[in-house]
């Protein structure tokens, strides 16, 4: 059970400097890194039954990333693999530690090393021929220090040759050291081009560039190697984590054998309007599948018969409606009185943007202090109108918001948010409005206002279909009403939602996944959770 730490690449460089300043030998760290790489490669090819017959091409830069590759090259040669090393900078430009291990490699009678001099066409031809023969390539060109400027010239040609060789030759694995060369380790930006790795072997912890898109698309499988840096050095920076399944399971409440439905948790859902009964229904069913004891839906009175027919297990509570069949502000006091009986609320799916409904939502948020998850039209009610009371005056510390990227643009008052800015943007919103923000999408980001952020590892593009967000609202609301904390409910809810999708696409496909498929997926997630908890 653990939370896996994630840091910017620049932070890991700072950590390295501090560790070395405190007396840990930099050459020892490089040796540990390179040995970790070689062990990973050897293990993979033992599983492929090639073992010592595997051929490898290792491409090294002049910095410490290249030095890690040189250590790995020596280890692989000692193991008996045939390895050829190409380095893209002259030896004079090597970092001191890289030069130290380069000389050790040069002293090995079995070593084959070449300087990829951009003016030497014969060497470039040899490089491309060796790529055709290779079983694996190790990319040790650029590490976490690459930021900002696009790659061009010979380095770009080398990277593109590696990628092309994977498409057209027998290469089984492309490995990258710490981060694929070409990805900015601080934000996942691709700097013109990047090695497309099958596996990235990274040190100490994951880097943001490995989990944030578009960089995550280039990282492949991620393997974390411990190179001997104590945990205390990591804890002084931004608190960004990735949960694992054991952590999720540990946070799900245990139900006692003598419990009953109201003890389990009582959720009030405020959702639905004409044309959007599906959104409210999926929110309610998501909540029930996630273990809520009782779910009650507040809806416009004219839709009550529809919901009673659609939702067998849900209690409906019809209230006054507007002319276009959405919730009316006149029902405010009635809903406030009703909410006293509930542990948590889910507000927003399918509510409509009627001015009366907007006013109702804003008044509810000002007056209700129980845990609330707010989505869809509920978000618009809070952030859309620019001519009403400033929401910075609201106390939203009891609220989880779940915007997708378009809704986040509305909240920020800007155009499209670039993929590489998702983490930073979500952290800013959580801190500005003092709430929990769940920015949905590939690698959903969850941030609280106390500077802790989580990046979700589950889910797939099959979730990009109508209604999946409504089910997520129900899942989070369900966990809230069962007594989980705001942050834990958000993190666990997003993980369960994504895992349900990952389970279901194995039976259907990502293309054909629809929102209600997740209800079966949630059942299977909880089968796995209960194996751990009961």
N, C-alpha and C positions, 0 to 999 in steps of 0.2 A: 504494500500500500504506500504510494508516494505521489508527490507532485514533482514532475520533471521541470527543472528550471530552464528558462529561455532568456538569453541576453543578446544585446547588440554585439556585433563583432568588435566594435571599438571598445566595448567594456572588457572583453576578454583580453585584448591587447594591454589594457590598463592593468588587469589582474596579473598578466604575465610579468609586466614590469615591476609590480609591487612584490610579487613572489620572489623574483630574482634579487630585488633590492633587500629582501629579508633573509637572503642567504641560500636560497635553493638554487642549485646549479642549473643554468640554462641548457647546458649540453645533456644533462640527465633528463630534463623534460623532453628535449628533442628525441633522445634515445627511446624514452617511453612511448612517445607518439609514434615514431617510426615502427617500433616493435609491435605496437597495437595494430597498426595497419597491416603489417606482414602476417600476423596471426589471423587476422580476419580473412585475408586473401587465401592463405593456406587452408583454413577451415572450409571456405567455400569450395575450393577445388578438390579437397579431399572428398567432399560430398558429391562432387561431379565425377569422382573417380579418375580425374586426370592427374592429380597429385603433382609429382615432380616433372611430369611431361608437359605441364602447362607452360606456354610462352607468354611473356609479358613485355609491354612497352611502357616505360615510365618517363613522363615528361615533367621536367622540373624547372621552376623559376629560380630567381636569384635570392629570394628571401627565405625566411624560416619555413614556409610551406614547402619550398623546394628541398630544404634540408630534411624535413620529415620524409619526403620521398626518397632521398638518398639513403637514409637509414633503412627504410623498408627494402630498397633495392639490394643492399648488402645482406640483409636477413634472408631474402628470397633466393639470392645466389647461394648462400650457405646451406639453405634447405635443399638446393639442387634444381631449382627452376631455371630455365633459360630466360634471362632478363636483359633487355637493352635499354640504356638510359640516354635520353636526349635532353639537353639543357638549353634554354632559349636565351640566356645571357652569358656573356663571357665570364670566365672564372673570377676575373678581377672585381666583378660586381657582386659576388656572393657575400652574404652576411657572414660574420666570423664563425658562427656555429655551423652554418651550411658548408663553409670552406673546410672546417675541421672534418666533417663526415665525408665530404667529397674526396679528401686525401686518403681517408680510410678505404673508400670504395676503389680509388685508383690503385691502391696497393694490392687489391685482390687480383690474382692472376686470371680469374675467370671473368673479370668485369669487361663490359663493352659499353663505352660512353662516347657520345658525339655532341659537339656543339652545333646546334641548329643555326648556323650563321646564315642570315637572310640572303647573303650574297653568294652562297655556295649552293647552286642548284642540284649538284650531285647528292649532297647530304639531304636536301628536301625530298629528292626522289627516293633515296634510301629510307627515309622516315615513312613515306607513304607505302613503300613496299613492305616494311616491317609491320605496319598497321594491318595489312592484309593477312599476315601470317599469325597475328597475335590472338591469344585466347582472352587476354584482358589488357586493359589500358589503365594506368594509374595517373590521374591528373593531379599534379602537384605544382601547378603553374602560379596561380595567384591564390592568396589566402584571404583572411578576413580583413586585410588592410586595403582592399580594392574598393574605392568609393568614387561616385560622382561622374567621372569622365568615361565615355564609351571606349571600348577596346578597338584598336585599329592596327593596320600594318601586319607584320609577321605573326604577332601573337594571335590576332584574329584568324589568320590563315591556319595556324596550328590547331586552334580550337575547332574550326569548321572541318578540318581534315579528320579530326578524331570522330566528330559526329557522323560525318559521311561514311567513314570506315565501318562504323557500327551498323549502318543501314545496308552496306554492300559486301561485308566480309563475314568471317566466322567469329568475330569478337563476341564472347559470351557475356562479359561484364565490363562496364566502365566504372571505375572507382574515382571518387574525388576526395581530396584531403581537406578536411574541415568544412569546405563549402565549394560547390562547383565553380570553377574559374569563369568569371563573368557575371556572377551574382553578387550584388551588394549585400554584405552580411548584416547591415543595419536595418534594411527595410524590404529586401527581396526584389529590388529593382534589377532588371537585366540590363547590363551596360553594353548594349549593342549586340552582343552574342554571348553564348555561354555553353560550356560543356554540358551535355545532357547525360547525367550520371544514372547508373542503375543503383548505385549505393554510395552514400556519402558517409565517410568515417570521420566523425567530428569529436572534439576533445572537451571534456569537462561537462558541457551542457550543449543543448541545441542553440543555434543562433536564429535570430528573428528571420533572417534571409532564407532559412531552410523551411520555415513553416508559413511564411507570408507569401502570397502570390504576387507576381508570377514566379518568383524564385522557387517556390515549393514544387512547381512542375518540373524543375530541372534536377531536383535533389535525389529522386528515387527513394529507396529504403534508407533510413537514417540509423546509423549505429554509433552510440556514444561510447567513447573510450575514456577511462580514468587514467590520467597521466601523472597523478600524484599531487595535484593542487588541493590543499585543504578546503573544505566547504566554507569556512569562515570568510574566505576571500570573495566568494560569490554573493554572500548575503547582504553586502553593503550597497547594492545597486538596485535598479528598478525590479519590482517583484512581479515577474511574468512567468506563468507556469502552464504546463500541459498536464491534465489529470490522466491517470490510468484507470482501468476498470475496477481494480481493487479499491482505489480511493473512492470511486463513485459508490460502489457497493457498501463500503463502510459507512457512508454518510446517509444511506437510505434508512429511515426509521424502522426499528423492529416492532412488529405488532405482537402484543401479548395474546395468549390463547383465550383469555377471558374478555377480550375487547369487544366493542360494539360500534355501530356505524358512526354515531356522533362523536365517539371518542377517537375514531380513526381520523376524522377530518371533514369539515363542512365547508364547501366552496360555493360562493355566489358568483354566477356568471351574468354579466350585463352585456348583452350582445344581440345582434340581429335586427333586420328591418326588411321591408318589402324587397324581394329579389335576392336577399342575402341570408336566407334561413340556413343554408348549408354551412356558412362560416360559424354561426352560433352552435349548430349541431355538432360540428367536428371539434370545437373547443370543449363542449361538454363530454363527448365520448373520449377525447384524449385524457381528460381529467379522471374519468372513471377507470379507464384502463391503467392509469398510473396509481391507482389505489385510494382515491378519495372515497370517503364513506358515504357522503351525500352530496349531490350536485343539484343546485337549484338555478333555473334560468329565468331572469327578468326579461320580459319581451313585450312588444306592443300587443294590446289585447286582441287585435284582429288576426294576429299570427298564432295565437295560442293553440287553436285546433290543429294547425300544421305541426307545431312542435310536439303536441301530445301524441300525434300519430308517428312522428319520426323518432321520438326519444322515449322509449319505453321505461328506461331506468332513471330518467331525469324528472325532477319536480319542476313544473312551470309556474311562473308567477306573472300574470298579465297586468300591465299598468296602462295609464293613459297614453295615447299616441297622438302624433301630429297628423296633418292631412295626408302626408305621403307615407304614412305607416312606419314611423320611427318613434323612438322614445321622446316623451315631452318633458319639458322642465317642470311642469306641474306635479310630476311624480317624485320630485326630489325628496320631500320629507318622508314619503311612504318608503322609498328605497333606503333612506338613511335609517329609519326605524327597523326595517327588515335586516339591514347589514349587521346590526348588533348581535344577531344570532349566529353569525358566521365567523370562521377562523381566518378567511382570506377571500379576496375578490379577484376576478379576471374580467377586465373591461376592454371592449373595443371591437372585436371581430364583427364585421358586417353591420355596424351601428348606423351608418350613413353620416352625411355631413350637413344635415339639417341644422340651421342656427339654434333651434330649441334644444336639439340633442347635444350640440357642442356646449351650450351653456350648462346643461345638466351634468355633463362629464366634468367640466371644470369645477363646478360647485361640489361634486362628489369628491374630487381629488383634494379640494381645500379642507373638507370636513372629515373625511374618513382617515383614520390613522392605523388601521389594520393593514397587513401586507397586501399589496396590489400588484398584479402584472398587467401592463397596459400595452395594447397592440393596435395596429391598423387604424381605423377611424378614431379610436381613442387617442392615438398619437396626434392625429390631425387636429383633434379638438384642443389638445394642449399646445401644440406648436404652430398649427396652421394660421390661426387668426393673428394678425399683427396689430390690430387696432383695439385690443382689449387689455385687461390687466396683465402686466409683465409677469411671466411665470417664474422669473428669478425671485419673486417674492413668495412663491409657494414653498411649503416644506414637503419635499419629495423623497425624504430619506427612507420612507416605507415603500417606495415604488421601484419596480423593475420595468424598464421599457425594452421593447423587442423590435427595433426598426430593421427593415432591410435597407439596402444602400440608397434607394430612392427616398425613403422616409428619413434616412440620416441626412441626406442633402437638404431636405426641408428643415430639419432641426437646425442644421448649421447655417442655413440661408445661403448656400452656395450651389454651384453646378455639380456635375458628376465627381464623386470622390475616387481618386486613383486607387487601384488595388493596393499599392505599396503604402498608402497613407491610412489604411483601415485601422490599424492598431492605435496609431497616434490620435486619430480622430475620435475613436471610441473613448480613449482615456480622457481626452479633453472634455467631451460631453458629460461623462460621469462626474468629473471633478467640478465642472461649471455649474451643473444643476443639482449636485449632491444626491445622486441616485445610483442605481445599478443599471448599466446599459449593456444590452445584448445586441451586438451588430451582426445580424444574420448574413449568411453567405458561406462560400467555401472557406473553411477554417474560421467558423464563427468566433467572434471575440467578445469576451465578457469582462467588463471593468467595473470596479466599485470606485467610490469617491475618495478612498483612502490609499490610492496608488497601487492597488493590486489588480492584475489582469490575468485572465486565463485564455488560452487558445485551444479550441476544441479539436481533437484529432479525428472524430468520427464523422460519417456522412459522405454523400456523393452527389453528383449533379442530377441524379434522379429526383432530388428534393426540389428542383426548380420547376415546380408545378403548383397550380392553384390549390390552396387549402392546407398545405403542409405547415405554414406559419400559424394557422388557427389551431392545429393540433398541438404545436409547441406551446402556445399560450395555455392550453388546457393542461399540458404536462406540468409546466412550471407552477400554475395555479394549484394543481393537485398537491405538489410537494410542499408548497407554502401552507396549505390548509392542514397538512399533516404535521406541522410544527417545525419544519426545517427552516434554517436561516435564509435570508434573502440571497446572499452570495451562493450558498450551497444549493439552493433550489434552482438558481439560474444555471450554474455550472453542471449540475447533475441532470437537469431537464434537457439541456442542449445535447449532452453526451448521449442520453437515452434515446432522444429523438433521432440523432444521427446513426446510432447503433441499430435502431429499428430499421432504418432505411438500408443500412449495409446488410442486414440479415435478409430483408425482403427482396433485394435485387438479385440475390442468388437463386430465388425461386421464380421471379418474373424477369425483369431486366430494368436497367436504369431508364430506358426509353419508355417503358410501359408502366412504370411505377405511378400510382395515383395516391392522393393523400390518405384515403381510408385504408390503403394497404398497411399503413403504419400502425394501425390499431392491432393487427395481427403481429406485427413486428415487436410492438411494446410488450405483448404477452410473452414473447420468447426472450426478450431482454430480462424480464423479471424472473423467468425460469432460471436463468443463469445467476442472477443476483441472489435468489433464494437458495441456490446450491451453496453459496458462501455463508449466508446469514442464518440458515435454519438447519 
